[in-house]
Amino acid sequence: MIRYTPFSQVLLSGIFSLLAFVSRGQEIREMEASEFTYCELIEVNFSNKIGIESDIKELYLRCSVQDYFIKLCESQVTRTELEPFINKGIKVKMKILDGNWDSCPGDFQEMQSRTGRYAVIETLVLSAEIPDVPQDEEHE
């Protein structure tokens, strides 16, 4: 019979939990319902596996130091609604998920997809409603 120390039990439990989490492609973080995040909406040229860029433009949320691909097919907003805010700050309620970027609910075919963390926008607060961030004033 194998005897496990408390440390090894915790370690194994963590490893199995992580493996189960990764294999199911579950949500990494869901913000509280009242939480909103301020991000910059940016547009990036799609590039394939070998780094060749195409004319296809994708939308990302730049939140602090992290850029998140916006998976529009799972979001509550459309590309048309977001386009006026490209290269501007926006306020959103979003979920950060981990999974396939290029497959959407209802897709019948399995296809190769990029994977990783992505954003699903639940609510967009128009940029006009975002309070101005005070700028440092020059003192004489």
FIMARNU-145860 format. One record per residue: z, y, x of N, C-alpha, C, O in turn; residue in one letter. Coordinates in steps of 0.2 Angstrom, whole numbers, plus 2048, in hexadecimal, padded with zeros to 3 digits. Example, Ala and Ser with C-alpha at 12.3 -4.5 7.8 and 13.67 -1.06 7.14 Angstrom:
2
8277E48428277EA83E8277F084282A7EF847a8237F58408247FB844827800840828806843s
% end
This chain:
140
8007FA804800800800800806804804807809m7FC80B8037FB8118078008168048018177FEi80481980980981E80780682580980482680Er80682980480483080580A83580680F835802y80983A80A80E83F80B80D844805807844803t81284880481184D7FF80B8528018078547FCp80A8538078058588097FE8548087F9857806f7FD84E80A7F784A8097F584A8027F084A800s7FA8497FD7F98487F67F684F7F47F284F7F0q7F98557F67F785B7F47F085C7F67EB85F7F3v7EF85A7FD7E885B8007E38577FC7DD85A7FAl7E48517FB7E084D7F77DE84F7F07D984F7EEl7E38517ED7E38547E67DE85A7E67DA85B7E2s7DF85E7EB7DB8647EC7D48637ED7CF8657EAg7D285E7F17CC85B7F37C88597ED7C285A7ECi7CC8547E97C98517E37C78577DE7C28567DBf7CC85B7DD7CB8617D87C58657DA7C18677D6s7C48667E17BE86A7E37B88667E27B38697E0l7B88607E47B285C7E37B085C7DB7AA85C7DAl7B585B7D77B385B7D07B18617CD7AC8627C9a7B38677D07B186E7CE7AA86F7D07A68717CCf7A986D7D67A286E7D979D86A7D579786C7D4v79E8647D479985F7D17988617CA7928607C7s79C8657C679B8677C079886E7BF7968707BAr7988717C57958787C579987D7C07968817BCg79F87D7C07A38807BC7A48887BE7A288A7C3q7A788B7B97A88927BA7AD8937C07B28907C1e7AC8987C47B089A7CA7B589E7C87BB89D7C9i7B38A37C47B88A87C27B68AC7BC7B08AD7BBr7BA8AC7B77B98B07B17BE8B57B07C48B47B1e7BC8BC7B07C08C17B07C48C17A97C18BF7A4m7C98C47A87CD8C57A27C88C979D7C48CD7A0e7C98C87977C58CB7927C58D37937C08D6791a7CA8D67957CB8DD7957C88E079C7C88E679Ds7C78DB7A07C58DE7A77BD8E07A77B98DC7A5e7BC8E57AA7B58E77AB7B48E87B37B98EA7B6f7AE8E87B57AD8E87BC7A88EE7BD7A38EE7B9t7A98F27C27A48F77C479F8F47CA7A28F27CFy7998F47C97948F17CD78E8F67CE78D8FA7C9c78A8F57D37838F87D377E8F37D177F8ED7D4e77A8F47CD7748F07CB76F8F17D076C8F77D1l76D8EC7D37678EC7D87628E77D77638E27D3i75C8E97D97568E57D87548E27DF7538E67E4e7538DB7DF7518D87E674B8D47E574A8D17E0v7468D47EA7408D07EA7428C97EB7478C77EFn7408C47E67418BD7E773E8BB7ED7388BD7EFf7428B77F173F8B47F77408AC7F77458AA7F4s73B8A87F973B8A17F873F89E7FE7428A2802n7408977FE74489480374289680A74789680Fk73C89780C73A89981373A8A08147388A3819i73D8A480F73E8AB8107388B080E7388B6810g7328AD80B72D8B180972E8B58037308B17FEi72E8BB80372F8BF7FD7298BF7F87238BF7FAe72A8C07F27258C07ED7268C77E972A8CB7EBs7228C87E47228CE7E07278CE7DB7288D37D7d72A8C87DA72F8C77D57358CA7D67388CA7DCi7388CE7D273E8D27D37448CF7CF7438CE7C9k7498CE7D274F8CB7CF7558D07CF7558D57D3e7598D07CA75F8D57C97658D27CC7678CC7CBl7698D67D076F8D47D37748D97D17738DF7D0y77B8D77D17808DC7D07838DC7D77868D77DAl7848E27DA7878E37E078E8E57DF78F8EB7DDr7938E17DF79A8E27DE79E8E27E479F8DD7E7c7A08E87E67A48E87ED79F8E67F279A8E97F4s7A18E07F679D8DE7FB7998D87F97958D57FEv7998D67F37958D07F17908D17EC7918D57E8q78A8CF7ED7848CF7E87848C97E47848C37E7d7848C97DE7838C47D977C8C47D577B8C97D2y7798BE7D67738BE7D27758BE7CB77A8BB7C9f7718C17C67728C27BF76E8BC7BC7688BD7BCi7718B87B976E8B27B576D8B57AE7718B47AAk7678B87AD7668BB7A67668B77A07678B979Bl7638B07A17638AC79C76A8AA79976A8A7793c76F8AB79D7768AA79A7798B079877F8B0796e7778B679A77A8BC7997798BF7927748BD78Es77D8C379077D8C77897788CD7897788D1784q7758CE78F7718D479076A8D27927698CC795v7658D679175E8D479375C8D87997608DD79Bt7578D679D7548DA7A27528E17A07548E67A4r74F8E279A74D8E87987538ED7977538F3798t7598EA79575F8EE7947628F079B7658F679Be7618EC7A07648EE7A675F8F27AB7628F67AFl7598F27AA7548F67AE7558FD7AF7558FF7B5e7579017AA7599087AB75E9097B075F90F7B2p7629047B17689057B67679027BD76C9027C1f7619017BF7608FE7C57629037CA7609097CAi7659017D07689067D576D90B7D376E9107D5n7709097CD77690D7CA77C9097C977B9037C9k78190C7C97889097C77889077C078690B7BCg78A9017BE78B9007B87928FC7B77958FA7BCi7958FC7B179B8F97AF7998F37AB7968F47A6k79C8ED7AD79A8E77A97A08E37A97A58E37ACv7A08DE7A37A58D97A37A18D37A479B8D27A1k7A38CF7A979E8C97AC7A38C37AD7A98C47AEm79F8BE7AE7A28B87B179E8B67B77988B77B8k7A28B37BC79F8B17C279F8A97C17A48A67C1i7998A67C279889F7C179589C7C77938A07CCl7968967C87938927CE78E88D7CB7908897C7d78888D7CD7838887CA77C8897CC77B88D7D0g7778877C87708887C976E88F7C67708907C0n76B8927CA7688997C87628997C476189D7BFw75E8947C57578947C27568907BC75188F7B9d75B88C7BA75B8887B475F88B7AE76588E7B0s75C88B7A876088E7A376188979D75E88479Dc76688B79976888679476288578F75E88A78Ep76087F78E75B87D78A75487B78E74F87978Bg75587C79474F87A79874F87279875486F798d74987079774886979674686579C74885F79Df7448687A17428657A77478677AD74A86C7ADq7498627B174D8637B77488667BC7438647BDe74A86C7BF74686F7C474B8717CA7518717C9m7478727CF74B8747D574E87B7D474A87F7D1q75487C7D67578837D575B8857DA75E8817DEs75B88B7DB76088E7E076788D7DD76888D7D6r76C88C7E177388B7DE7788907E27768937E7t77D8917DE7828957E178689A7DC7858987D6g78989F7DE78D8A37DA7888A87D67838AA7DAr7898A97D07858AE7CC7898B17C778E8AF7C5y7868B77C47898BB7BF7868BA7B87808B97B8a78A8B97B37888B97AC78B8C07A97918C07A9v7878C47A778A8CA7A478B8C979D7878C7799i7918CB79B7938CA7947938D17907918D178Ae7958D67947958DD7917928E27967948E179Bt78E8E679478C8EC79878E8F279578D8F478Fl7928F67997948FD79778F90279A78E9027A0v78C90579678690A79878990E79E78F91079El7859107A37879137A978A91A7A778E91D7ABs78891D7A278A9247A079292379E79592979Ea79491D79C79B91D79A7A091B7A07A691B79Fe79D91A7A67A19197AB7A49207AE7A19247AFi7AB9207AF7AE9267B17AC9287B87AB9237BCp7AB92E7B97A99307C07AE92F7C57B492F7C3d7AC92C7CB7B192B7D07B29327D47AD9357D6v7B89347D47B993B7D87B793A7DF7B89367E3p7B393F7E17B09407E87B59447EC7B99487E9q7B69427F27BA9467F77B894D7F77B294E7F9d7BC9527F67BA9597F67BC95B7FD7C1959800e7B89608007B99638067BE9688057BE96D801e7C39688097C996D8087C897280E7C6970814h7C997880C7C897E8117CE97F8147CE984819e
% end
